[in-house]
Amino acid sequence: MTIPNHPGDPSIASVYNHCGERVRQVREQLGLTLRQLAERARANGEHITHAAVQFVERKATCPKVDTLEVIARALEISPSWLAYGEEEE
C-alpha cells in the first residue's frame, strides 16, 4: 500500500516511522519505563496504557494526533517535534 503525501510535506509514512523512535529516545533519556510514562500521562488526567506507548515505539500502530499529544505532554516535549522532528514556530 502506498501512502500519499504532498510535495514539501513529510509523508504520513515518515511520521509513522520516526515518531516512535523519538518517543523511545526521550523516554529513555528521562529514565522512564513504558509503565512510568503511561502513569505520568494518567497523572496529567490523560488516558493511555503502557501497551499503547509500546505500540507507538514499535511502529505497530499509526498513532492518532490526540495520542501523540498525550505522549508529548507526558514527556514535556512539543507535539510538533514528536510527530515531525520540528519545533513549533
N, C-alpha and C positions, 0 to 999 in steps of 0.2 A: 504494500500500500504506500503510495506517495502522499506525503503531507504537503499541501500547498503552502507557499509563502509569498510574501510581497517583496519586490526588489528593495533593497536597502534596509529591510527589517529582519531581525533574527527569526528564523523559522520556528514553528512550533516544535519540530523535532529537536532543534538546538536547545530550546528552553527545557524541554523534557530531559535531554541528556545531561545538561550541565547543572540544573538547579539541585539535583540530588547530590552531586559532587560538592556543591557549595554548602548545602545543609550539613553534610558529614564533616567538611573542613572546619566550619565554625563550631559545630557541636563538639568536635574533638579538641579544638583549641580551648574551648571553655571547660573541658574535662567532664562533659556531661555524657551519661549513658542515654540510650533511647528512652528509657523509662523516665529518667530525670528531666529530659526535655519535655516529654508529654506532661509530667507533673508541673513543670514550670508554666506551661500553657494553661493547664487547668487552674493554677493559682491566679492567673490573669482572667479567669472566668470563661476561658475558651474550652471547647470540647475537641480533643484529639487523642488518639491512642498511640502507644509506642509502636504498634504494628503499622499504623498509617504512616508514621515518620519513617519506619524501616522500608516500607514500600516505595516511598519517595526516594530515599537514599539508594535503593537498589534498582531504581528506574522500572519498577514493576507496575507502576501506575502513573498516569499523567495527572499531576495534582491540579485541582481546581484553584482558581485565583484566591478564593477565601481560605483554602488550606494553606497556600503559600503565605498569605498574610498572617495567619495564626502562627505558623512556624517562625516567620520573620520577627513578629512581636516577641515571641518566647526567647529568641536568640538575640533580641535587641539590635537587629540589623534592618536595613532598608529592604522592603519587598521588591523594589526595582532591582537592587543588586542581586538578590536571591534569584530572581527569575532571569535576568538578562546580563548580570555581571556589570551593571552600570548603576551609578548613583543617580538619585532623582535630582532634577535641577530646581 
